[in-house]
Amino acid sequence: MGLRDKLREVISTNDSPKKIAVSFAVGVFIGMSPLLGLHTALAIGAAWLFRTNKFVTIVAVRFKSMDCCSDLHLFNMDRYETSRR
């Protein structure tokens, strides 16, 4: 079994749409927490606890973390620009 087959096995899911939606919702919820260094560990733990799809949960955490961090970066840049005036 090659790397491509293992990756395909992880990505492919036979879960119901409801379970995928719950997995994504759990990931977004964890992604909004202020514990930036623990998002992935919390996502894996929550996915195991709620018996949801770990891959979808981690993708949602990463999706939300990137969204949040880019907003913080833009806020800080705006603050920096206004303080230089």
DRENZA-656006 format. One line per field, with one value per residue (C-alpha): residue in three letters; x, y, z; residue number from 1. Coordinates in steps of 0.02 Angstrom, whole numbers. Layout:
<torkols>
r = [ALA,...] $
u = [X,...] $
v = [Y,...] $
w = [Z,...] $
k = [NUM,...] $
</torkols>
This chain:
<torkols>
r = [MET,GLY,LEU,ARG,ASP,LYS,LEU,ARG,GLU,VAL,ILE,SER,THR,ASN,ASP,SER,PRO,LYS,LYS,ILE,ALA,VAL,SER,PHE,ALA,VAL,GLY,VAL,PHE,ILE,GLY,MET,SER,PRO,LEU,LEU,GLY,LEU,HIS,THR,ALA,LEU,ALA,ILE,GLY,ALA,ALA,TRP,LEU,PHE,ARG,THR,ASN,LYS,PHE,VAL,THR,ILE,VAL,ALA,VAL,ARG,PHE,LYS,SER,MET,ASP,CYS,CYS,SER,ASP,LEU,HIS,LEU,PHE,ASN,MET,ASP,ARG,TYR,GLU,THR,SER,ARG,ARG] $
u = [0,82,71,-59,-172,-156,-196,-346,-407,-394,-479,-620,-765,-919,-1000,-1173,-1191,-1251,-1094,-984,-1077,-1058,-872,-852,-952,-844,-688,-749,-799,-626,-546,-626,-547,-402,-291,-191,-61,-186,-310,-255,-242,-413,-486,-422,-485,-656,-672,-631,-750,-897,-854,-844,-728,-554,-498,-647,-630,-446,-481,-614,-494,-362,-492,-552,-377,-316,-470,-447,-261,-278,-408,-293,-150,-255,-314,-135,-79,-222,-174,8,-38,-149,-15,113,4] $
v = [0,160,335,383,240,288,470,419,309,454,580,469,455,349,452,526,711,743,667,768,928,891,857,1024,1116,1041,1094,1273,1284,1228,1341,1492,1453,1562,1409,1429,1297,1164,1170,1010,910,973,931,753,732,804,699,545,595,634,494,611,615,668,727,842,910,952,1033,1142,1192,1242,1333,1435,1463,1537,1646,1710,1738,1835,1947,1979,2017,2143,2222,2242,2313,2439,2488,2506,2617,2732,2750,2808,2954] $
w = [0,-60,7,-123,-69,114,77,-28,116,240,125,64,182,188,325,314,270,448,523,405,451,637,609,521,655,794,699,674,857,913,783,866,1035,1091,1122,961,998,1047,903,817,979,1035,865,870,1048,1009,851,952,1092,978,855,707,557,615,443,417,594,570,401,482,622,495,391,540,610,445,435,613,599,436,518,666,549,452,615,675,509,514,690,636,490,594,729,600,541] $
k = [1,2,3,4,5,6,7,8,9,10,11,12,13,14,15,16,17,18,19,20,21,22,23,24,25,26,27,28,29,30,31,32,33,34,35,36,37,38,39,40,41,42,43,44,45,46,47,48,49,50,51,52,53,54,55,56,57,58,59,60,61,62,63,64,65,66,67,68,69,70,71,72,73,74,75,76,77,78,79,80,81,82,83,84,85] $
</torkols>
